[in-house]
Amino acid sequence: MTKQYRSRVMASIHETAEGLHAAGTIDKLTMRKFDEACLTPVEPLTPADIRALREREGASQAVFARYLNVTTGLVSQWERGEKHPQGSSLKLLSLVGRHGLEMVA
């Protein structure tokens, strides 16, 4: 999956920083700071946000779960607030929110 940047300028800056890191002129800590500044942040989603996102895409919980490669029960738990998406699931939901369900198909 490709990285999502705040803008094309930030993508260019980050690419330059990665090259400098590979050459050994930027340390790992500095590279982390560039990551935080350049990459699109992933915001936590409320249960209502997740349900609205699924409904906006016109998908049942089962279909939505298949696209995200999770169980239907997990989508249901997210929508009830019993569990909260984290890590790659949260990133996928963020991408679906920005670009639609086709983005992860």
C-alpha angles and dihedrals in degrees: 000000000000123000118258114224131196090239142342089264091055090048090054093047091049093048090053091049090050089053091050090048091051089051090052098245095111121051126223094259092054090047090055089054090052089050091053093047099044108032122081109258120236112228121206115254128223120227088253090052092053093048092047090049092051092046092047087057091049094235131140118231089258094052092043090051092051091053091050093042093237133114124274088238091058092052088050091051091050091052092049092046094242091121133017126219114246138175116357093001091057091047091051091050089050091052091048089051092053102036108016134251092294088071091072097036 
